[in-house]
Amino acid sequence: MLQEFHTLINDLDSDGKPMGGEVQARGLTIHWQNGPLGRIGTDERIKPNGAFIETVIEAARQRIQWYNDNGFGCRENSLAITKLEEALHWLDARTKRRVREGVEGTHEGS
């Protein structure tokens, strides 16, 4: 059974582009990154101001792996880990593509 969210806010900027937001449920509060994580110059990134989806997925993946390694290993856990790793792979591929296209850290492109 999934927990109900107490707060689920996804903000848009004045141009209708995704910005920050917040998620709250029992034992969980996430303040999402507000705005693109652009760069200062060539290599230095702007300091993050919130959480990224990849961080949350990795936290869930690590926790399920911990269960698998500590007496609660099962096929379903292993499949869930595989799917979370796949999600991380595709999100990383998206970022690398956006870097190649020169639009990473902006609201440009897809």
SVG drawing of the C-alpha trace seen along z (x, -y; Angstrom):
<svg xmlns="http://www.w3.org/2000/svg" viewBox="-3 -35 38 49">
<polyline fill="none" stroke="black" stroke-width="0.4" points="0.0,0.0 1.4,-3.4 1.5,-6.3 -0.7,-9.3 1.2,-12.5 0.5,-15.3 1.9,-17.9 2.5,-17.5 3.5,-20.7 5.0,-21.1 5.7,-24.7 5.9,-26.4 7.7,-29.7 6.0,-32.6 6.7,-30.9 5.1,-27.6 8.4,-25.9 9.0,-23.4 10.6,-24.9 10.8,-23.7 8.2,-22.2 7.8,-20.1 6.7,-16.6 5.8,-15.5 4.7,-12.2 5.2,-10.5 8.9,-10.3 9.7,-12.2 10.2,-15.8 11.7,-16.7 12.3,-20.2 12.9,-19.9 15.6,-21.9 14.2,-25.3 15.2,-26.1 17.8,-24.7 21.2,-23.8 23.1,-26.0 26.8,-26.6 29.1,-29.5 31.6,-29.7 32.6,-26.4 32.9,-23.8 31.6,-25.2 28.0,-24.5 25.6,-26.8 25.1,-25.4 22.0,-23.3 19.1,-24.6 17.1,-21.4 16.9,-17.7 17.1,-16.0 15.1,-13.0 18.3,-11.0 19.2,-11.5 15.8,-10.2 15.9,-7.2 19.4,-6.4 18.3,-6.6 15.5,-4.1 17.8,-1.8 20.3,-1.8 17.7,-1.0 16.3,1.9 19.8,3.2 20.4,3.0 17.3,5.2 18.6,7.7 22.0,7.8 20.6,8.2 18.3,11.1 15.4,9.9 16.7,10.6 14.1,11.7 13.4,11.7 11.0,8.7 13.6,6.6 16.2,7.5 13.8,6.6 13.0,3.3 16.7,2.5 17.2,3.3 14.3,0.9 15.7,-1.9 19.2,-1.4 17.5,-1.5 15.8,-4.8 19.1,-6.3 20.8,-5.1 18.2,-6.9 18.3,-10.1 22.1,-10.1 21.8,-9.5 19.4,-12.5 21.9,-14.7 24.8,-13.6 22.7,-14.3 21.7,-17.7 25.4,-18.5 26.3,-17.5 23.5,-19.7 24.6,-22.6 21.3,-23.0 22.0,-21.3 21.2,-23.6 18.6,-25.5 14.9,-25.2 15.8,-24.8 15.4,-21.6 13.8,-18.5"/>
</svg>
